[in-house]
Amino acid sequence: MKLIGWLGIILYIIPLFCGCFFNFGNVFGLSVFGTCLVLGYFPEIVLFLTPYIEILFFIFILCICFTLFVMIKTCHIKPVGDETMILLGCGLYGDKPSLALIERMECAISYLQIHKTMQVIVSGGQGHDEFISEAEAMKRYLITHGIECERIIMEAKSRNTLENIFYAKQIISERGMSKSVVIVTQSYHQYRAACYVKQFGLGYHALCAKERWYSTCVYWSREFIAIWVVYVVKNLKKFTKLDIK
């Protein structure tokens, strides 16, 4: 138990020294393996809580397995080439794209170079510590790497994934673009994006960018939390008859 705890903590700390942002994924991982560490040093707690721990552990594993299944399944809904591309932002360092954002843009560029008539909506606003909007940074990067300016449409108001899709939907409706969209982001992010795409009545396809090995656990953990938070909030709103428009 002690070894598992220390290994898990190290696994969730390493990304902080490799350019990854601190997020709920780190908190989740450190909490889980920190608990393992405490239980390892104080085995009497395990003996006292054994029946409850077994039940909670079983439910926890079931939730993880189900969530991973739907997340992975979503990533296999591949585009056919006649969609509208939505490239989701992922943080800047001042005006420089984060590594994850560069991976998304490289993935988008490769696909856009094959499908010459496809248009792309670059979606992302400006954070409090960013010098320009993520949309502006993405547009500059795409133009620098050979994508024609007239194919790129900026959406620079959004602050999160829900707003990314909401404002992109407005642009699609205003311009009469294809309502079948291909979302460019990392695989861990696709399921939540897909939920919002379907919520706003758009057709969904996935184009998955590369992921760095050291960020996999952190970001998949973050999405696990985000997916369940969205699910719980959505159902609470239904229960209280407060619809999301």
Accessible surface in RSA format (square Angstrom, percent):
REM  Atomic radii and reference values for relative SASA: ProtOr
REM  Chains: A
REM  Algorithm: Lee & Richards
REM  Probe-radius: 1.40
REM  Slices: 20
REM RES _ NUM      All-atoms   Total-Side   Main-Chain    Non-polar    All polar
REM                ABS   REL    ABS   REL    ABS   REL    ABS   REL    ABS   REL
RES MET A   1   106.55  55.2  68.16  45.1  38.40  91.4  63.06  53.6  43.50  57.6
RES LYS A   2    95.05  46.4  93.78  57.5   1.27   3.0  45.44  40.9  49.61  52.8
RES LEU A   3   125.53  69.9 119.96  85.8   5.57  14.0 123.44  86.7   2.09   5.6
RES ILE A   4    94.21  53.6  93.15  69.4   1.06   2.6  93.69  67.5   0.52   1.4
RES GLY A   5     0.00   0.0   0.00   N/A   0.00   0.0   0.00   0.0   0.00   0.0
RES TRP A   6   119.92  48.1 119.92  58.0   0.00   0.0 114.12  60.8   5.80   9.4
RES LEU A   7   103.73  57.8  98.97  70.8   4.76  12.0  99.28  69.7   4.45  12.0
RES GLY A   8     3.79   4.7   0.00   N/A   3.79   4.7   3.22   8.8   0.57   1.3
RES ILE A   9    26.24  14.9  26.24  19.6   0.00   0.0  26.24  18.9   0.00   0.0
RES ILE A  10    89.28  50.8  88.40  65.9   0.88   2.1  89.24  64.3   0.03   0.1
RES LEU A  11    63.46  35.3  61.67  44.1   1.79   4.5  62.67  44.0   0.79   2.1
RES TYR A  12    14.78   6.9  14.78   8.4   0.00   0.0   0.79   0.6  13.98  17.2
RES ILE A  13    64.88  36.9  64.88  48.3   0.00   0.0  64.88  46.7   0.00   0.0
RES ILE A  14    60.35  34.3  58.19  43.3   2.16   5.2  60.35  43.5   0.00   0.0
RES PRO A  15     0.11   0.1   0.11   0.1   0.00   0.0   0.11   0.1   0.00   0.0
RES LEU A  16    65.07  36.2  40.61  29.1  24.46  61.5  40.81  28.7  24.26  65.3
RES PHE A  17   168.63  84.4 133.63  82.8  35.00  91.1 140.18  85.0  28.45  81.4
RES CYS A  18    46.91  35.5  28.29  31.6  18.62  43.8  13.89  35.2  33.01  35.6
RES GLY A  19    46.23  57.0   0.00   N/A  46.23  57.0  34.37  94.3  11.85  26.5
RES CYS A  20    20.13  15.2   7.90   8.8  12.23  28.8   2.40   6.1  17.73  19.1
RES PHE A  21    78.43  39.2  74.77  46.3   3.66   9.5  78.31  47.5   0.12   0.3
RES PHE A  22   124.87  62.5  97.43  60.3  27.44  71.4  97.43  59.1  27.44  78.5
RES ASN A  23    24.54  16.9  14.70  14.2   9.84  23.7  23.82  57.3   0.71   0.7
RES PHE A  24   140.92  70.5 139.71  86.5   1.22   3.2 139.71  84.7   1.21   3.5
RES GLY A  25     0.00   0.0   0.00   N/A   0.00   0.0   0.00   0.0   0.00   0.0
RES ASN A  26     0.30   0.2   0.30   0.3   0.00   0.0   0.00   0.0   0.30   0.3
RES VAL A  27    68.23  44.9  65.41  59.2   2.81   6.8  67.94  59.0   0.29   0.8
RES PHE A  28    42.65  21.3  38.31  23.7   4.34  11.3  42.60  25.8   0.05   0.1
RES GLY A  29     0.72   0.9   0.00   N/A   0.72   0.9   0.72   2.0   0.00   0.0
RES LEU A  30    50.53  28.1  44.90  32.1   5.63  14.2  45.23  31.8   5.30  14.3
RES SER A  31    62.74  53.0  49.88  66.6  12.86  29.6  40.46  86.2  22.28  31.2
RES VAL A  32    46.72  30.7  41.14  37.2   5.58  13.4  45.78  39.8   0.93   2.5
RES PHE A  33    44.51  22.3  44.51  27.6   0.00   0.0  44.51  27.0   0.00   0.0
RES GLY A  34    19.51  24.1   0.00   N/A  19.51  24.1  18.96  52.0   0.55   1.2
RES THR A  35    75.68  53.8  70.45  71.4   5.23  12.5  49.11  66.0  26.57  40.2
RES CYS A  36    25.68  19.4  25.68  28.6   0.00   0.0   0.00   0.0  25.68  27.7
RES LEU A  37    22.58  12.6  22.57  16.1   0.01   0.0  22.58  15.9   0.00   0.0
RES VAL A  38    74.66  49.1  72.37  65.5   2.29   5.5  74.61  64.8   0.06   0.2
RES LEU A  39    25.09  14.0  23.11  16.5   1.98   5.0  23.11  16.2   1.98   5.3
RES GLY A  40    13.44  16.6   0.00   N/A  13.44  16.6   4.04  11.1   9.40  21.1
RES TYR A  41   109.31  51.0  89.39  50.9  19.92  51.8  64.30  48.3  45.01  55.5
RES PHE A  42   101.89  51.0 101.71  63.0   0.18   0.5 101.89  61.8   0.00   0.0
RES PRO A  43    77.15  56.2  76.72  69.9   0.43   1.6  76.82  63.4   0.33   2.1
RES GLU A  44   101.99  58.6  95.43  72.2   6.56  15.6  59.55 115.2  42.44  34.7
RES ILE A  45    61.04  34.7  57.94  43.2   3.10   7.5  61.04  44.0   0.00   0.0
RES VAL A  46    43.05  28.3  43.05  39.0   0.00   0.0  43.05  37.4   0.00   0.0
RES LEU A  47   142.71  79.5 123.86  88.6  18.85  47.4 124.50  87.4  18.21  49.0
RES PHE A  48   161.76  80.9 142.52  88.3  19.24  50.1 150.46  91.2  11.30  32.3
RES LEU A  49    62.24  34.7  62.24  44.5   0.00   0.0  62.24  43.7   0.00   0.0
RES THR A  50    47.92  34.1  46.74  47.4   1.18   2.8  43.33  58.2   4.59   6.9
RES PRO A  51    72.72  53.0  68.21  62.2   4.51  16.4  71.97  59.4   0.75   4.6
RES TYR A  52   138.73  64.8 137.34  78.1   1.40   3.6  90.46  68.0  48.28  59.5
RES ILE A  53    52.42  29.8  50.91  37.9   1.52   3.7  52.04  37.5   0.38   1.0
RES GLU A  54   110.86  63.6 102.60  77.6   8.27  19.7  41.85  80.9  69.01  56.3
RES ILE A  55   104.80  59.6 100.95  75.2   3.85   9.3 104.79  75.5   0.00   0.0
RES LEU A  56   118.02  65.7 115.12  82.4   2.90   7.3 115.36  81.0   2.66   7.2
RES PHE A  57   125.35  62.7 120.64  74.7   4.71  12.3 124.85  75.7   0.50   1.4
RES PHE A  58   129.24  64.7 127.33  78.9   1.91   5.0 129.24  78.4   0.00   0.0
RES ILE A  59    88.68  50.5  88.64  66.0   0.04   0.1  88.68  63.9   0.00   0.0
RES PHE A  60    64.52  32.3  60.79  37.7   3.73   9.7  64.36  39.0   0.16   0.5
RES ILE A  61    66.30  37.7  66.30  49.4   0.00   0.0  66.30  47.7   0.00   0.0
RES LEU A  62    96.81  53.9  93.68  67.0   3.14   7.9  93.88  65.9   2.94   7.9
RES CYS A  63    35.78  27.1  32.74  36.5   3.04   7.1   5.90  15.0  29.87  32.2
RES ILE A  64    44.68  25.4  44.68  33.3   0.00   0.0  44.68  32.2   0.00   0.0
RES CYS A  65    72.64  54.9  64.91  72.4   7.73  18.2  26.41  66.9  46.23  49.8
RES PHE A  66   124.43  62.3 118.39  73.3   6.04  15.7 123.88  75.1   0.55   1.6
RES THR A  67     2.43   1.7   1.84   1.9   0.59   1.4   1.44   1.9   0.99   1.5
RES LEU A  68    69.68  38.8  69.68  49.9   0.00   0.0  69.68  48.9   0.00   0.0
RES PHE A  69   123.48  61.8 117.16  72.6   6.32  16.4 122.54  74.3   0.94   2.7
RES VAL A  70    27.08  17.8  25.97  23.5   1.11   2.7  26.44  23.0   0.64   1.7
RES MET A  71     0.56   0.3   0.56   0.4   0.00   0.0   0.00   0.0   0.56   0.7
RES ILE A  72    87.87  50.0  87.30  65.0   0.57   1.4  87.87  63.3   0.00   0.0
RES LYS A  73   131.61  64.2 124.08  76.1   7.53  17.9  77.71  69.9  53.90  57.4
RES THR A  74    10.98   7.8   9.55   9.7   1.43   3.4   1.61   2.2   9.37  14.2
RES CYS A  75    11.38   8.6  11.17  12.5   0.21   0.5   9.88  25.0   1.49   1.6
RES HIS A  76   123.45  67.5 104.35  72.5  19.10  48.9  71.22  73.4  52.24  60.8
RES ILE A  77    68.68  39.1  64.01  47.7   4.67  11.3  68.68  49.5   0.00   0.0
RES LYS A  78   114.16  55.7 100.91  61.9  13.25  31.5  74.84  67.4  39.32  41.9
RES PRO A  79    20.88  15.2   4.41   4.0  16.47  59.9   4.41   3.6  16.47 102.4
RES VAL A  80   112.42  74.0  79.48  72.0  32.94  79.4  86.30  75.0  26.12  70.8
RES GLY A  81    15.59  19.2   0.00   N/A  15.59  19.2   3.58   9.8  12.02  26.9
RES ASP A  82   104.88  73.5  85.32  84.9  19.55  46.2  46.19 108.7  58.69  58.5
RES GLU A  83     6.60   3.8   0.10   0.1   6.50  15.5   0.00   0.0   6.60   5.4
RES THR A  84     4.73   3.4   3.58   3.6   1.15   2.7   1.15   1.5   3.58   5.4
RES MET A  85     0.00   0.0   0.00   0.0   0.00   0.0   0.00   0.0   0.00   0.0
RES ILE A  86     0.00   0.0   0.00   0.0   0.00   0.0   0.00   0.0   0.00   0.0
RES LEU A  87     0.00   0.0   0.00   0.0   0.00   0.0   0.00   0.0   0.00   0.0
RES LEU A  88     0.08   0.0   0.08   0.1   0.00   0.0   0.08   0.1   0.00   0.0
RES GLY A  89    14.34  17.7   0.00   N/A  14.34  17.7   0.91   2.5  13.43  30.1
RES CYS A  90    29.90  22.6  18.52  20.7  11.38  26.7  11.07  28.0  18.83  20.3
RES GLY A  91    13.28  16.4   0.00   N/A  13.28  16.4  10.95  30.0   2.33   5.2
RES LEU A  92     4.11   2.3   0.00   0.0   4.11  10.3   0.00   0.0   4.11  11.1
RES TYR A  93   103.28  48.2  90.55  51.5  12.73  33.1  95.22  71.6   8.07   9.9
RES GLY A  94    12.45  15.4   0.00   N/A  12.45  15.4   6.99  19.2   5.46  12.2
RES ASP A  95    53.06  37.2  43.93  43.7   9.14  21.6   1.74   4.1  51.33  51.2
RES LYS A  96   135.53  66.1 135.53  83.2   0.00   0.0  82.15  73.9  53.38  56.9
RES PRO A  97    29.23  21.3  20.57  18.8   8.66  31.5  20.57  17.0   8.66  53.8
RES SER A  98     3.54   3.0   3.35   4.5   0.19   0.4   3.45   7.3   0.09   0.1
RES LEU A  99    67.41  37.5  61.49  44.0   5.93  14.9  62.43  43.8   4.99  13.4
RES ALA A 100    25.91  23.8  19.73  30.4   6.18  14.0  23.27  32.8   2.64   7.0
RES LEU A 101     0.00   0.0   0.00   0.0   0.00   0.0   0.00   0.0   0.00   0.0
RES ILE A 102    53.79  30.6  53.79  40.1   0.00   0.0  53.79  38.7   0.00   0.0
RES GLU A 103    17.06   9.8  15.40  11.7   1.66   4.0   3.37   6.5  13.69  11.2
RES ARG A 104     3.86   1.6   3.86   2.0   0.00   0.0   0.00   0.0   3.86   2.3
RES MET A 105     0.00   0.0   0.00   0.0   0.00   0.0   0.00   0.0   0.00   0.0
RES GLU A 106    66.30  38.1  65.57  49.6   0.73   1.7  30.61  59.2  35.69  29.1
RES CYS A 107    26.59  20.1  15.78  17.6  10.81  25.4  13.33  33.8  13.26  14.3
RES ALA A 108     0.00   0.0   0.00   0.0   0.00   0.0   0.00   0.0   0.00   0.0
RES ILE A 109     8.55   4.9   8.55   6.4   0.00   0.0   8.55   6.2   0.00   0.0
RES SER A 110    64.96  54.9  61.02  81.4   3.94   9.1  32.61  69.4  32.35  45.3
RES TYR A 111    30.20  14.1  28.48  16.2   1.72   4.5  27.79  20.9   2.41   3.0
RES LEU A 112     0.00   0.0   0.00   0.0   0.00   0.0   0.00   0.0   0.00   0.0
RES GLN A 113    84.11  47.0  77.04  56.3   7.07  16.8  22.42  47.7  61.69  46.8
RES ILE A 114   127.44  72.5 103.28  76.9  24.16  58.2 108.88  78.4  18.56  50.4
RES HIS A 115    47.48  25.9  42.19  29.3   5.28  13.5  28.39  29.3  19.08  22.2
RES LYS A 116   136.93  66.8 122.67  75.3  14.26  33.9  83.49  75.1  53.45  56.9
RES THR A 117   130.11  92.5 106.80 108.3  23.31  55.6  81.64 109.7  48.47  73.3
RES MET A 118     7.10   3.7   0.24   0.2   6.86  16.3   6.89   5.9   0.21   0.3
RES GLN A 119    66.36  37.1  63.30  46.3   3.05   7.3  14.45  30.8  51.90  39.4
RES VAL A 120     0.00   0.0   0.00   0.0   0.00   0.0   0.00   0.0   0.00   0.0
RES ILE A 121     0.00   0.0   0.00   0.0   0.00   0.0   0.00   0.0   0.00   0.0
RES VAL A 122     0.00   0.0   0.00   0.0   0.00   0.0   0.00   0.0   0.00   0.0
RES SER A 123     0.00   0.0   0.00   0.0   0.00   0.0   0.00   0.0   0.00   0.0
RES GLY A 124     2.97   3.7   0.00   N/A   2.97   3.7   2.97   8.2   0.00   0.0
RES GLY A 125     7.53   9.3   0.00   N/A   7.53   9.3   4.20  11.5   3.33   7.5
RES GLN A 126   106.38  59.5  72.71  53.1  33.67  80.2  18.44  39.3  87.94  66.7
RES GLY A 127    31.15  38.4   0.00   N/A  31.15  38.4  26.23  72.0   4.93  11.0
RES HIS A 128   189.05 103.3 140.93  98.0  48.12 123.1 111.83 115.3  77.21  89.8
RES ASP A 129    88.86  62.2  71.40  71.1  17.47  41.3  35.20  82.8  53.67  53.5
RES GLU A 130    15.62   9.0   9.36   7.1   6.26  14.9   0.13   0.2  15.50  12.7
RES PHE A 131   150.73  75.4 127.21  78.8  23.53  61.2 131.70  79.8  19.03  54.5
RES ILE A 132    30.80  17.5  27.75  20.7   3.05   7.4  30.80  22.2   0.00   0.0
RES SER A 133    14.53  12.3  11.84  15.8   2.69   6.2   8.40  17.9   6.13   8.6
RES GLU A 134    25.37  14.6  25.37  19.2   0.00   0.0   0.48   0.9  24.89  20.3
RES ALA A 135     0.00   0.0   0.00   0.0   0.00   0.0   0.00   0.0   0.00   0.0
RES GLU A 136    47.53  27.3  47.53  36.0   0.00   0.0  13.42  26.0  34.11  27.9
RES ALA A 137     5.00   4.6   0.95   1.5   4.05   9.2   2.69   3.8   2.31   6.1
RES MET A 138     0.00   0.0   0.00   0.0   0.00   0.0   0.00   0.0   0.00   0.0
RES LYS A 139    48.98  23.9  48.98  30.1   0.00   0.0   9.51   8.6  39.47  42.0
RES ARG A 140   118.90  49.9 114.78  58.5   4.12   9.8  51.87  70.9  67.03  40.6
RES TYR A 141    40.46  18.9  35.99  20.5   4.47  11.6  31.30  23.5   9.16  11.3
RES LEU A 142     0.00   0.0   0.00   0.0   0.00   0.0   0.00   0.0   0.00   0.0
RES ILE A 143    74.41  42.3  63.42  47.2  10.99  26.5  63.42  45.7  10.99  29.8
RES THR A 144   107.93  76.8  74.71  75.7  33.21  79.2  59.77  80.3  48.16  72.8
RES HIS A 145    73.31  40.1  59.95  41.7  13.37  34.2  47.08  48.5  26.23  30.5
RES GLY A 146    56.52  69.7   0.00   N/A  56.52  69.7  35.86  98.4  20.66  46.3
RES ILE A 147     3.90   2.2   1.38   1.0   2.52   6.1   1.68   1.2   2.22   6.0
RES GLU A 148    79.05  45.4  70.83  53.6   8.22  19.6  40.10  77.6  38.94  31.8
RES CYS A 149    63.08  47.7  57.15  63.7   5.93  13.9  22.73  57.6  40.35  43.5
RES GLU A 150   133.82  76.8 108.75  82.3  25.07  59.7  68.80 133.1  65.02  53.1
RES ARG A 151    19.71   8.3  19.39   9.9   0.32   0.8  16.88  23.1   2.83   1.7
RES ILE A 152    11.03   6.3   0.00   0.0  11.03  26.6   0.00   0.0  11.03  29.9
RES ILE A 153    13.20   7.5  10.27   7.7   2.93   7.1  13.20   9.5   0.00   0.0
RES MET A 154    73.31  38.0  50.51  33.4  22.80  54.3  50.51  42.9  22.80  30.2
RES GLU A 155     5.53   3.2   1.85   1.4   3.68   8.8   5.53  10.7   0.00   0.0
RES ALA A 156    43.99  40.4  25.29  39.0  18.69  42.5  25.29  35.6  18.69  49.5
RES LYS A 157   132.97  64.9 114.29  70.1  18.69  44.5  81.34  73.2  51.64  55.0
RES SER A 158     2.76   2.3   0.00   0.0   2.76   6.4   0.00   0.0   2.76   3.9
RES ARG A 159   200.71  84.3 161.13  82.1  39.58  94.2  75.71 103.5 125.01  75.8
RES ASN A 160    76.85  53.0  64.79  62.6  12.06  29.0  39.66  95.5  37.18  35.9
RES THR A 161    10.72   7.6   8.11   8.2   2.61   6.2   0.05   0.1  10.67  16.1
RES LEU A 162    56.67  31.6  55.68  39.8   0.99   2.5  55.68  39.1   0.99   2.7
RES GLU A 163    27.03  15.5  26.98  20.4   0.05   0.1  12.59  24.4  14.43  11.8
RES ASN A 164    10.95   7.6  10.95  10.6   0.00   0.0   0.00   0.0  10.95  10.6
RES ILE A 165     0.00   0.0   0.00   0.0   0.00   0.0   0.00   0.0   0.00   0.0
RES PHE A 166    68.06  34.0  68.00  42.1   0.05   0.1  68.00  41.2   0.05   0.2
RES TYR A 167    47.77  22.3  47.15  26.8   0.62   1.6   8.69   6.5  39.08  48.2
RES ALA A 168     0.00   0.0   0.00   0.0   0.00   0.0   0.00   0.0   0.00   0.0
RES LYS A 169    50.71  24.7  50.71  31.1   0.00   0.0  16.38  14.7  34.33  36.6
RES GLN A 170    69.18  38.7  65.41  47.8   3.76   9.0  23.11  49.2  46.07  34.9
RES ILE A 171    23.04  13.1  22.96  17.1   0.08   0.2  23.04  16.6   0.00   0.0
RES ILE A 172     0.34   0.2   0.00   0.0   0.34   0.8   0.00   0.0   0.34   0.9
RES SER A 173    59.31  50.1  35.29  47.1  24.02  55.3  32.65  69.5  26.66  37.3
RES GLU A 174   142.69  81.9 102.23  77.3  40.47  96.4  49.42  95.6  93.27  76.2
RES ARG A 175   150.60  63.2 116.74  59.5  33.86  80.6  33.73  46.1 116.87  70.8
RES GLY A 176    68.51  84.5   0.00   N/A  68.51  84.5  35.47  97.3  33.04  74.0
RES MET A 177    20.81  10.8   6.44   4.3  14.37  34.2  13.87  11.8   6.94   9.2
RES SER A 178    46.87  39.6  28.53  38.1  18.33  42.2  31.67  67.4  15.20  21.3
RES LYS A 179   116.16  56.7 109.74  67.3   6.42  15.3  58.15  52.3  58.02  61.8
RES SER A 180    34.26  29.0  31.19  41.6   3.07   7.1  26.73  56.9   7.53  10.5
RES VAL A 181     0.00   0.0   0.00   0.0   0.00   0.0   0.00   0.0   0.00   0.0
RES VAL A 182     0.00   0.0   0.00   0.0   0.00   0.0   0.00   0.0   0.00   0.0
RES ILE A 183     0.00   0.0   0.00   0.0   0.00   0.0   0.00   0.0   0.00   0.0
RES VAL A 184     0.00   0.0   0.00   0.0   0.00   0.0   0.00   0.0   0.00   0.0
RES THR A 185     0.00   0.0   0.00   0.0   0.00   0.0   0.00   0.0   0.00   0.0
RES GLN A 186     3.72   2.1   3.72   2.7   0.00   0.0   2.31   4.9   1.41   1.1
RES SER A 187    21.97  18.6  21.97  29.3   0.00   0.0  14.12  30.1   7.86  11.0
RES TYR A 188     4.92   2.3   4.91   2.8   0.00   0.0   3.08   2.3   1.83   2.3
RES HIS A 189     9.32   5.1   9.32   6.5   0.00   0.0   8.18   8.4   1.14   1.3
RES GLN A 190     0.00   0.0   0.00   0.0   0.00   0.0   0.00   0.0   0.00   0.0
RES TYR A 191    58.00  27.1  58.00  33.0   0.00   0.0  20.89  15.7  37.10  45.7
RES ARG A 192    34.30  14.4  33.85  17.3   0.45   1.1   2.13   2.9  32.17  19.5
RES ALA A 193     0.00   0.0   0.00   0.0   0.00   0.0   0.00   0.0   0.00   0.0
RES ALA A 194     1.88   1.7   1.88   2.9   0.00   0.0   1.88   2.6   0.00   0.0
RES CYS A 195    46.25  35.0  35.70  39.8  10.55  24.8  17.90  45.3  28.35  30.6
RES TYR A 196    18.04   8.4  18.04  10.3   0.00   0.0   6.82   5.1  11.22  13.8
RES VAL A 197     0.00   0.0   0.00   0.0   0.00   0.0   0.00   0.0   0.00   0.0
RES LYS A 198   125.14  61.0 106.51  65.4  18.63  44.4  67.88  61.1  57.26  61.0
RES GLN A 199    73.86  41.3  36.73  26.8  37.13  88.4  34.34  73.1  39.53  30.0
RES PHE A 200    28.47  14.2  21.41  13.3   7.06  18.4  27.23  16.5   1.25   3.6
RES GLY A 201    61.04  75.3   0.00   N/A  61.04  75.3  36.93 101.4  24.10  54.0
RES LEU A 202     9.34   5.2   0.00   0.0   9.34  23.5   1.57   1.1   7.77  20.9
RES GLY A 203    32.05  39.5   0.00   N/A  32.05  39.5  27.37  75.1   4.68  10.5
RES TYR A 204    14.06   6.6   1.59   0.9  12.47  32.4   1.59   1.2  12.47  15.4
RES HIS A 205    34.80  19.0  34.80  24.2   0.00   0.0  13.13  13.5  21.67  25.2
RES ALA A 206     0.00   0.0   0.00   0.0   0.00   0.0   0.00   0.0   0.00   0.0
RES LEU A 207    26.14  14.6  26.11  18.7   0.03   0.1  26.14  18.4   0.00   0.0
RES CYS A 208    41.95  31.7  17.84  19.9  24.12  56.7  16.08  40.7  25.87  27.9
RES ALA A 209     6.97   6.4   0.00   0.0   6.97  15.8   1.01   1.4   5.95  15.8
RES LYS A 210   155.29  75.8 145.71  89.4   9.58  22.8  95.43  85.9  59.86  63.8
RES GLU A 211    52.99  30.4  19.89  15.0  33.11  78.8  17.18  33.2  35.81  29.2
RES ARG A 212   102.12  42.9  98.85  50.4   3.28   7.8  22.14  30.3  79.99  48.5
RES TRP A 213   179.94  72.2 160.83  77.8  19.11  44.9 144.41  77.0  35.53  57.6
RES TYR A 214    32.85  15.3  30.07  17.1   2.78   7.2  21.44  16.1  11.41  14.1
RES SER A 215    10.53   8.9  10.31  13.8   0.22   0.5   3.04   6.5   7.50  10.5
RES THR A 216    51.97  37.0  51.50  52.2   0.47   1.1  42.90  57.6   9.07  13.7
RES CYS A 217    47.13  35.6  41.53  46.3   5.60  13.2   7.29  18.5  39.84  43.0
RES VAL A 218     0.31   0.2   0.31   0.3   0.00   0.0   0.31   0.3   0.00   0.0
RES TYR A 219    17.36   8.1  17.36   9.9   0.00   0.0  10.34   7.8   7.02   8.7
RES TRP A 220    41.68  16.7  38.99  18.9   2.69   6.3  37.33  19.9   4.35   7.1
RES SER A 221    11.43   9.7   7.26   9.7   4.16   9.6   3.74   8.0   7.69  10.8
RES ARG A 222    57.20  24.0  56.65  28.9   0.55   1.3  15.34  21.0  41.86  25.4
RES GLU A 223     0.00   0.0   0.00   0.0   0.00   0.0   0.00   0.0   0.00   0.0
RES PHE A 224    29.06  14.5  29.06  18.0   0.00   0.0  29.06  17.6   0.00   0.0
RES ILE A 225    44.29  25.2  41.23  30.7   3.06   7.4  44.29  31.9   0.00   0.0
RES ALA A 226    21.49  19.8  15.34  23.7   6.15  14.0  21.25  29.9   0.24   0.6
RES ILE A 227    18.61  10.6  15.91  11.9   2.70   6.5  17.29  12.4   1.32   3.6
RES TRP A 228    80.00  32.1  80.00  38.7   0.00   0.0  80.00  42.7   0.00   0.0
RES VAL A 229    81.52  53.6  77.02  69.7   4.50  10.8  80.97  70.3   0.55   1.5
RES VAL A 230    44.08  29.0  40.53  36.7   3.56   8.6  43.48  37.8   0.60   1.6
RES TYR A 231   122.41  57.2 120.18  68.4   2.23   5.8  79.02  59.4  43.39  53.5
RES VAL A 232    74.68  49.1  72.06  65.2   2.62   6.3  74.37  64.6   0.31   0.8
RES VAL A 233    62.78  41.3  62.63  56.7   0.14   0.3  62.78  54.5   0.00   0.0
RES LYS A 234    94.77  46.2  93.94  57.6   0.83   2.0  43.17  38.9  51.60  55.0
RES ASN A 235    58.27  40.2  53.31  51.5   4.96  12.0  23.14  55.7  35.13  34.0
RES LEU A 236   101.84  56.7 101.13  72.4   0.71   1.8 101.80  71.5   0.05   0.1
RES LYS A 237    71.86  35.1  71.27  43.7   0.59   1.4  27.65  24.9  44.21  47.1
RES LYS A 238   127.66  62.3 109.66  67.3  17.99  42.8  68.58  61.7  59.08  62.9
RES PHE A 239   168.13  84.1 143.25  88.7  24.88  64.7 151.92  92.1  16.21  46.4
RES THR A 240    76.01  54.1  52.94  53.7  23.07  55.0  58.31  78.3  17.69  26.7
RES LYS A 241   185.16  90.3 154.82  95.0  30.33  72.2 105.76  95.2  79.40  84.6
RES LEU A 242   112.75  62.8 109.59  78.4   3.16   7.9 112.20  78.8   0.54   1.5
RES ASP A 243   107.26  75.1  81.97  81.6  25.28  59.8  15.09  35.5  92.17  91.9
RES ILE A 244    79.14  45.0  51.07  38.0  28.07  67.7  55.70  40.1  23.44  63.6
RES LYS A 245   194.45  94.9 148.90  91.4  45.55 108.4 124.61 112.2  69.84  74.4
END  Absolute sums over single chains surface
CHAIN  1 A    13480.0      11470.0       2010.0       9305.4       4174.6
END  Absolute sums over all chains
TOTAL         13480.0      11470.0       2010.0       9305.4       4174.6
